[in-house]
């Protein structure tokens, strides 16, 4: 990395976390807007589901298409180009007045957002040394916490005060500011371009033949599947089965987001200090206990539900900090851009497929309760335990 601007590592990570915040905010705010969108655009639940899936499918396909070329560019230029496309797509979401236009805008956000997210994580892996990698990833993942704690509740309030378009217009405005700061402050990241006489096609083929790289991709997919088996249906389950009032649903995001703002970087430091595998195993063990309790409990008081939510955010979401750090170390830096594009593609496709599998298992009862959610919990626990064994198989290329 060219450090001519004198940007500190922490400043760079905070700036990249702001980029990730807009990615996550754009993605997360869509789902709770469902009832309002279906009413104002006069679309069915199935049509709304298709609009949601357009993001993930486009992200997965774009990541797959970009993977062979990702290591041919300065990471900064690739990030800025794709982040500009993502921000423009978010603006188009806010200007959409038909289901078809909104679906096209969501696909645009997914395509550019998926690549820019992969480029962002690649920059972290290139810039932060291996011994501090988990801490760096922890700072980036606080973007999820801030989006959940502040972004989603504020986005919902804006949609209620004005129109559903408001959150997207605000995110696009924030994205434009963050893009400008990134263009100004981020130094070039092109150390991976130092090799000469490289056949990039052959290099990519060697990556595809790298068994350790595929083990890292498998780890990401299993982690995502263990998480997304319950995530899409958690809110209706809490309302329909646990007895959480719909007006209090935002508190789940608020409490979970606030606690992980502090615990995310701490988990990263512990992973760097005591070993990524040990911390990952602890996170998975506690997460499985929390998921089992969540998926089998009956009605609970509000304080108990929020405590469960906080524990779920800390441990179930926190697993990705040591996992992402380990995955980023599975290939040499020169192939990391292509590899992280493949990882991003696998992550997006795995989340979409898992949500579809979960939808085929759960059933909404006559009284609004979600039936068979306990089965999702058991599948999530099984996949999470499997991820420990897969994590153990990932070898460090640095």
C-alpha positions in Angstrom: 0.0 0.0 0.0 1.2 3.5 -0.9 1.0 5.3 2.4 2.0 8.7 1.0 -1.1 10.3 2.5 0.0 9.3 5.9 -3.4 7.7 6.7 -3.2 5.6 9.9 -4.4 2.0 9.8 -7.3 2.8 12.2 -8.5 5.8 10.1 -8.4 3.6 7.0 -10.4 0.9 8.8 -13.0 3.3 10.0 -13.4 4.8 6.5 -13.9 1.3 5.1 -16.3 0.6 7.9 -18.4 3.6 6.7 -18.4 2.1 3.2 -19.6 -1.2 4.6 -22.2 0.6 6.7 -23.9 1.9 3.6 -23.8 -1.6 2.0 -25.5 -3.2 5.0 -27.9 -0.4 5.6 -29.1 -0.6 2.0 -29.5 -4.4 2.3 -31.1 -4.5 5.8 -33.7 -1.8 5.5 -35.5 -3.5 2.6 -36.9 -6.4 4.7 -38.8 -4.4 7.4 -40.1 -2.1 4.6 -42.0 -5.1 3.2 -45.6 -4.3 4.4 -45.3 -0.7 3.2 -43.8 -1.6 -0.2 -46.4 -4.2 -0.8 -49.2 -1.8 0.0 -47.9 1.3 -1.9 -46.6 -0.6 -5.0 -49.6 -3.0 -4.9 -47.4 -6.1 -5.1 -47.8 -9.6 -3.6 -45.5 -11.1 -1.0 -44.1 -13.4 -3.7 -43.2 -10.3 -5.8 -41.6 -8.6 -2.9 -39.6 -11.8 -2.3 -38.4 -11.6 -5.9 -37.2 -8.0 -5.4 -35.3 -9.1 -2.3 -33.7 -12.0 -4.1 -32.6 -9.8 -7.0 -30.0 -8.2 -4.8 -28.4 -11.5 -3.7 -28.5 -13.2 -7.1 -27.0 -10.2 -8.9 -24.3 -9.9 -6.2 -23.4 -13.6 -6.6 -23.3 -13.5 -10.4 -21.3 -10.3 -10.5 -18.8 -11.6 -8.0 -18.4 -14.8 -10.1 -17.9 -12.8 -13.3 -15.4 -10.4 -11.7 -13.3 -13.0 -9.9 -10.9 -13.7 -12.9 -10.1 -10.0 -13.3 -10.1 -8.7 -9.7 -6.3 -8.9 -9.2 -5.6 -6.9 -12.3 -6.6 -3.5 -10.8 -5.5 -1.2 -8.0 -7.8 -2.2 -5.2 -8.7 1.5 -4.5 -9.8 2.1 -8.1 -11.9 -1.0 -8.2 -13.5 -0.1 -4.9 -14.3 3.5 -6.0 -15.7 2.4 -9.4 -18.0 -0.3 -7.9 -19.0 1.8 -4.9 -20.1 4.6 -7.3 -22.3 2.1 -9.1 -23.8 0.9 -5.8 -24.5 4.5 -4.6 -26.2 5.3 -8.0 -28.2 2.1 -7.7 -29.4 3.1 -4.2 -30.4 6.5 -5.6 -32.4 4.8 -8.3 -34.2 2.7 -5.6 -35.3 6.0 -4.0 -36.6 7.3 -7.3 -38.4 4.1 -8.3 -42.1 4.2 -8.8 -42.8 0.7 -10.2 -42.0 -2.8 -9.1 -39.9 -3.5 -12.3 -37.8 -0.3 -11.8 -37.2 -1.2 -8.1 -36.2 -4.7 -9.0 -33.7 -3.5 -11.6 -32.3 -1.0 -9.1 -32.0 -3.7 -6.4 -30.1 -5.9 -8.9 -27.8 -2.9 -9.7 -27.1 -2.4 -6.0 -26.4 -6.1 -5.5 -24.0 -6.3 -8.5 -21.9 -3.3 -7.6 -22.3 -3.7 -3.9 -21.2 -7.3 -3.9 -18.0 -6.5 -5.8 -17.2 -3.3 -3.7 -17.7 -5.3 -0.5 -15.3 -8.0 -1.7 -12.8 -5.3 -2.7 -13.2 -3.6 0.7 -12.4 -6.9 2.5 -9.5 -7.5 0.2 -8.0 -4.1 1.1 -8.3 -4.9 4.8 -6.5 -8.2 4.2 -3.8 -6.5 2.2 -3.2 -3.6 4.6 -3.6 -5.2 8.0 -0.9 -7.7 9.0 -1.9 -11.3 9.8 -1.3 -10.9 13.5 -3.9 -8.1 13.7 -6.2 -9.3 10.9 -9.1 -10.4 13.2 -9.1 -7.1 15.0 -9.3 -5.3 11.7 -12.2 -7.4 10.5 -13.9 -6.8 13.9 -13.7 -3.0 13.2 -15.2 -3.5 9.8 -18.0 -5.7 11.2 -19.0 -3.0 13.6 -20.7 -1.5 10.5 -23.3 -4.2 10.8 -23.8 -3.3 14.5 -24.3 0.4 13.7 -26.6 -0.3 10.8 -28.7 -2.6 13.1 -28.7 -0.3 16.1 -29.2 3.1 14.4 -29.7 2.7 10.6 -32.6 0.3 10.5 -34.7 2.1 13.2 -34.0 5.5 11.7 -34.7 4.2 8.2 -38.1 2.8 9.4 -39.0 6.1 11.1 -38.1 8.1 7.9 -40.3 5.7 5.8 -43.2 6.3 8.2 -42.7 10.1 8.4 -42.3 10.6 4.7 -42.3 7.7 2.1 -40.6 4.4 1.7 -38.2 6.0 -0.7 -36.6 8.2 2.0 -34.2 5.7 3.5 -32.7 5.0 0.1 -32.3 8.6 -0.7 -30.5 9.3 2.6 -28.2 6.2 2.1 -27.4 7.5 -1.4 -26.5 10.9 0.1 -24.3 9.3 2.8 -22.7 7.1 0.1 -21.8 10.1 -2.0 -20.0 11.7 1.0 -18.2 8.5 1.9 -17.1 8.0 -1.7 -15.6 11.5 -1.8 -13.7 10.9 1.5 -12.5 7.5 0.1 -11.3 9.1 -3.1 -9.4 11.7 -1.1 -8.0 9.6 1.8 -7.5 6.1 0.6 -4.0 5.5 -0.7 -3.5 3.2 -3.8 -3.4 -0.5 -2.9 -1.4 -2.2 -5.6 1.3 -4.2 -4.0 -0.3 -7.3 -5.6 0.5 -5.8 -9.0 4.3 -6.0 -8.5 4.7 -9.3 -10.4 5.8 -9.2 -14.0 5.0 -11.5 -17.0 2.0 -13.0 -15.2 -0.6 -14.8 -17.2 -3.7 -13.9 -15.2 -5.8 -16.6 -16.8 -3.4 -19.3 -15.7 -3.1 -17.6 -12.3 -6.9 -17.8 -11.9 -7.0 -21.4 -13.0 -4.4 -22.2 -10.4 -6.7 -20.5 -7.8 -9.6 -22.7 -8.9 -7.3 -25.8 -8.4 -6.3 -24.7 -4.9 -8.0 -27.1 -2.5 -7.3 -24.8 0.5 -9.0 -21.9 -1.2 -12.1 -24.1 -1.7 -12.0 -25.1 1.9 -12.1 -21.4 2.9 -15.0 -20.9 0.6 -16.8 -23.9 2.1 -16.2 -22.4 5.6 -17.9 -19.2 4.5 -20.8 -21.0 3.0 -21.4 -23.2 6.0 -21.1 -20.2 8.4 -23.7 -18.3 6.3 -26.0 -21.2 6.1 -25.8 -21.8 9.9 -26.8 -18.1 10.4 -29.3 -17.5 7.6 -31.3 -20.7 8.4 -32.9 -18.7 11.2 -32.3 -15.0 10.5 -35.0 -14.4 7.8 -37.7 -15.9 10.0 -36.6 -14.7 13.4 -38.7 -11.5 13.5 -42.0 -13.2 12.6 -41.2 -16.0 15.1 -40.5 -13.5 17.9 -43.8 -11.7 17.1 -46.0 -14.8 16.4 -44.5 -17.3 18.9 -42.6 -15.5 21.6 -45.1 -12.7 22.1 -43.0 -9.7 21.2 -45.2 -6.7 20.2 -44.5 -5.6 16.6 -44.0 -2.0 17.8 -41.1 -3.3 19.9 -39.4 -5.2 17.1 -37.0 -2.4 16.4 -35.6 -2.9 20.0 -34.2 -6.3 18.9 -32.0 -4.5 16.3 -31.3 -1.6 18.6 -30.1 -3.7 21.6 -28.2 -6.2 19.4 -26.5 -3.5 17.4 -25.5 -1.5 20.4 -23.9 -4.4 22.3 -21.9 -5.6 19.2 -20.5 -2.2 18.6 -18.4 -2.9 21.6 -18.1 -6.7 21.5 -17.1 -6.9 17.8 -13.6 -5.3 18.1 -13.1 -7.1 21.4 -13.8 -10.5 19.7 -11.3 -9.6 17.1 -8.6 -8.7 19.6 -9.2 -11.9 21.5 -8.9 -13.9 18.3 -5.6 -12.3 17.5 -4.3 -12.8 21.0 -5.5 -16.3 21.8 -6.0 -17.9 18.4 -8.7 -17.6 15.8 -9.8 -21.3 16.1 -10.2 -21.1 19.9 -12.3 -18.0 19.8 -14.4 -19.3 16.9 -15.1 -22.5 18.8 -16.2 -20.6 21.8 -18.5 -18.3 19.7 -20.0 -21.3 18.0 -20.6 -23.2 21.2 -22.4 -20.4 22.9 -24.3 -19.5 19.7 -25.6 -23.0 19.5 -27.0 -22.8 23.0 -28.6 -19.4 22.3 -30.2 -20.7 19.0 -31.6 -23.8 20.7 -33.1 -21.7 23.5 -34.5 -19.2 21.0 -36.0 -21.8 18.7 -37.7 -23.8 21.5 -38.9 -21.2 23.9 -42.5 -20.3 24.4 -43.8 -16.8 25.2 -41.2 -14.7 27.1 -41.2 -11.2 28.8 -39.7 -8.4 26.8 -36.5 -8.2 28.9 -35.8 -11.9 28.3 -36.4 -11.6 24.6 -34.0 -8.6 24.3 -31.4 -10.5 26.4 -31.7 -13.4 23.9 -31.4 -11.0 21.0 -28.2 -9.5 22.5 -26.6 -12.9 23.0 -27.6 -13.9 19.5 -26.0 -10.8 17.9 -22.9 -11.2 20.0 -22.1 -14.9 19.4 -24.0 -16.0 16.3 -23.0 -12.9 14.3 -19.6 -12.7 16.1 -18.5 -16.0 14.6 -17.8 -14.2 11.3 -14.9 -12.2 12.8 -12.4 -15.0 13.3 -13.9 -16.9 10.3 -13.4 -13.9 7.9 -9.9 -13.3 9.2 -8.9 -17.0 8.6 -10.5 -17.1 5.2 -8.6 -14.0 4.1 -5.3 -15.8 4.9 -6.1 -18.9 2.8 -4.4 -17.7 -0.4 -1.4 -15.5 -1.2 -1.9 -11.8 -1.5 -1.5 -11.8 -5.3 -4.6 -13.9 -5.7 -6.6 -12.4 -2.9 -8.8 -10.1 -5.0 -10.1 -13.0 -7.2 -10.4 -15.2 -4.1 -12.4 -12.7 -2.1 -14.7 -12.2 -5.1 -15.4 -15.9 -5.1 -15.9 -15.9 -1.3 -18.4 -13.0 -1.7 -20.2 -14.8 -4.5 -20.5 -18.0 -2.4 -21.7 -16.0 0.6 -24.5 -14.3 -1.4 -25.6 -17.5 -3.1 -25.5 -19.5 0.1 -27.7 -16.9 1.9 -30.3 -16.9 -0.9 -30.4 -20.7 -1.1 -30.7 -21.1 2.7 -33.5 -18.6 3.0 -35.4 -20.6 0.3 -34.8 -23.8 2.2 -36.0 -22.3 5.4 -39.1 -21.0 3.6 -39.9 -24.6 2.5 -39.7 -25.8 6.1 -41.6 -23.2 8.2 -45.3 -22.7 8.0 -47.4 -19.8 9.2 -50.2 -21.0 11.4 -53.8 -19.7 11.5 -53.0 -17.6 14.5 -49.9 -16.0 13.0 -47.5 -18.4 14.8 -44.5 -19.8 12.9 -44.5 -23.6 12.9 -41.4 -25.8 12.7 -39.0 -23.0 13.6 -37.4 -25.4 16.0 -36.4 -27.5 13.0 -34.6 -24.5 11.6 -32.8 -24.2 14.9 -31.6 -27.8 14.9 -30.4 -27.5 11.3 -28.6 -24.2 12.1 -26.9 -25.9 15.1 -25.8 -28.9 13.0 -24.3 -26.6 10.4 -22.6 -24.5 13.0 -20.9 -27.5 14.6 -19.8 -28.7 11.2 -18.2 -25.3 10.6 -15.8 -26.0 13.5 -14.4 -29.1 11.7 -14.1 -27.2 8.4 -12.4 -24.2 10.1 -9.7 -26.6 11.4 -8.9 -27.6 7.8 -8.1 -24.1 6.5 -4.4 -23.6 6.1 -2.6 -20.3 6.3 -1.0 -19.1 3.0 0.7 -16.1 4.7 
